[in-house]
Each structure stands twice: as C-alpha cells, then as structure tokens.
Amino acid sequence: MLGWVALAPTSNRPVYEGVGETSIYIHDEGRGKRIGTRLMKELIYISEREGYWTLQAGIMPENVESIRIHENAGFREVGRREKVGKLNGAWRDVLLYERRSKIVGIE
C-alpha cells in the first residue's frame, strides 16, 4: 500500500453534522507521484456526496508535504493549537486547516 486517506465525523452532536476530520498518509515509496493529491480529491468527492460541508485537518508545521496536499485541495490554515500533539515524546503545535464545500453555501 502506497497511501491511504480517511474521514471521520468531528463529533456525534447534531450541531456539528457535516463536519469531518481528514487524515492522510503516503508511504515513502509513494511520495512525489501525486498519490496524495488523487486520494484527497476522491475523499472530497465522496465527502460532499455524503453531506459533509466542512473538512478539517490538524497538521504539524514541519509536515510540509501534508500541508501542500491540503492547500492544493482548497484547505486553508485557520489557526494554531499550541502543544496539543505529541510526537517522539515531545509536545508539538498543530496547525488547523479547513475546507468548505463549494456546493453548500454558508450564509
């Protein structure tokens, strides 16, 4: 397997219906082959078909490949959460990215 992408509801509370969290992983052998771009495009298509209108992702700042994939898919950085992720025993900041569906208007 060269990569995978996942989508999960952000909450089971009705007020957050249609908001999902994305996760993506690309194996070293799959990098540079646009696998992440294709996976994210398919995830967005399926998410909109299933009624998701906002997708969000938490990405550590040094993960430039994931940031690039998300930004190329229409995500934008909306914030930074300080020291909420732990990697190799160290607390890390996490950038919050989101994407709003183009087929669902937000008033």
C-alpha positions in Angstrom: 0.0 0.0 0.0 1.4 3.4 -1.0 -1.1 5.5 0.9 -4.4 6.0 2.5 -6.9 8.7 3.4 -9.6 8.7 6.0 -12.6 10.8 7.0 -14.3 10.8 10.4 -17.1 12.9 11.8 -15.7 15.6 14.1 -18.5 15.0 16.7 -21.6 12.9 17.1 -23.5 16.0 18.2 -26.2 17.2 15.7 -24.8 20.8 15.7 -21.6 19.5 14.0 -23.3 17.3 11.5 -21.5 17.6 8.1 -18.1 18.5 9.7 -15.4 15.9 9.3 -11.7 15.4 10.1 -9.3 14.2 7.4 -6.2 12.1 7.8 -3.8 11.2 5.1 -0.7 9.0 4.9 1.6 8.5 2.0 4.4 5.8 2.2 7.9 6.9 1.3 7.7 4.9 -1.9 4.5 6.7 -2.9 5.8 10.3 -2.4 6.2 12.5 -5.4 3.8 10.5 -7.5 0.7 12.7 -6.8 -0.9 9.8 -4.9 -1.8 12.2 -2.0 -3.5 14.6 -4.4 -5.5 11.9 -6.0 -6.6 10.4 -2.7 -7.6 13.8 -1.3 -9.6 14.6 -4.5 -11.5 11.3 -4.1 -12.1 11.9 -0.4 -13.5 15.4 -1.1 -15.8 14.0 -3.8 -17.1 11.2 -1.5 -17.4 13.6 1.5 -19.6 16.0 -0.4 -21.7 13.2 -1.8 -22.2 12.0 1.8 -23.2 15.5 3.0 -20.0 16.9 4.5 -19.8 20.6 4.1 -16.6 21.3 6.1 -13.5 19.3 6.3 -10.7 20.0 8.8 -7.2 18.6 9.5 -4.6 19.1 12.2 -1.1 19.1 10.7 2.2 19.6 12.5 4.1 22.6 10.9 7.1 20.6 9.8 4.8 18.2 7.7 5.2 20.3 4.6 4.0 17.5 2.3 0.7 17.2 4.1 0.3 21.0 4.2 0.9 21.1 0.4 -1.6 18.4 -0.3 -4.3 20.1 1.8 -3.6 23.6 0.4 -3.7 22.3 -3.2 -7.1 20.7 -2.4 -8.5 24.0 -1.2 -7.8 23.8 2.5 -6.6 27.0 4.3 -4.9 27.5 7.6 -7.3 28.9 10.2 -5.3 28.6 13.4 -2.6 27.0 15.5 -3.2 24.9 18.6 -0.2 25.0 20.9 1.3 21.8 22.2 -1.7 19.5 21.6 0.1 16.8 19.6 2.9 14.5 21.0 5.5 13.2 18.6 8.5 11.1 19.7 7.8 12.2 23.3 7.8 15.9 22.6 4.7 18.2 22.6 4.1 19.8 19.3 2.0 22.6 17.9 -0.7 21.6 15.4 -1.9 23.8 12.6 -5.6 23.7 12.0 -6.7 23.6 8.3 -10.2 23.6 6.9 -12.0 23.4 3.6 -15.6 24.5 3.0 -17.6 22.7 0.3 -18.2 24.7 -2.8 -21.6 23.1 -3.3 -23.0 24.1 0.1 -23.4 27.8 0.6 -22.7 29.2 4.1 -24.6 32.3 4.9 
